[in-house]
Amino acid sequence: STMGGKAKPTKHTAKEIAKKVFEATVNRGGGAGGHAARMDAKCAYKCYICLCAQPSEKSLQIHFDSKHPKDALDLEKCKVV
């Protein structure tokens, strides 16, 4: 919003307000409500160090490189039956 008169505070635009409303109400799968969705995700692998579920071998490799750089990745231990 542009600067108005000297003592007039600038108001929020309709776009800003709509964005706030959208962010407050849209479901992004977090919190207690999204717990079931997170647990139900198609995860073929589970990190055997921190038990973090990963959807693919590649994702697991990326997870390992960033979270457990000192440990060696053993895919057999990670497979979820």
N, C-alpha and C positions, 0 to 999 in steps of 0.2 A: 504494500500500500504506500502511496506517496505521502510526503509530509504535507500536512494541511496548514491551517493557521497557527499562530504562535502558541496559544495555550490549549489547542485542541488535541486530545490524544488520538492516535490513529486507531481505527477500528479493524477488526478481523474481517477478512474477505469471506464471501460465501464458500469459496473453494477451500480455504483453510478450515472452516467449521465443518464442512462436509467430510474432509479428510479425517478430522479428529473423531467424528461420529463413526465413520467407517472403521477406523482402526480400533475403536473401543468395542464395536459390536461384531466384527467378523471373527469367525472361528479359525484359528491358525493351528489347532491341534495341540496346544500347550496346556499346562495346568492339569488339575485333577480330571477335568472333562475329557481331555484328549489321551488319557492314560491307556484306555482300551485300544484306541487306534494305534498308539505307539507300540503297544505290546503285540498287536495283531499284524504289524507290518510284515511283508514278505521277507523275512530275514533267514538266509541260509547259513550264516556264519555268526559265531559269537566269540568275542575276544576272551581268551581263557585267563587273561590277567585282570581286566576290569569288568568283564561280563557285558561289554557293550555290544549290542546286536548290529550286524552289518548285512546289507542286502547282497553284496557280491564279494568275490575274491579280491577284485581290484580295490573296492572300498575298504576292505579289511587291511590290504597292504598299505593304503594311504593312512588309515587310522594308526597302524603299527608304527609307520615311519615318523609320524608326528607325536604320538603319545608314549610310545615305548621304544625310543631309538636304541637303547642299550641291549634290548632283548631280541632274540632271533624268532622270526615268525615260523610257527609250525602249523600248517594248514590242517593236518589230521586232528589236532587238538581242538580246532575251531569249528569243525563241522557240527551242525545241529541236526540230529536225526529226526 
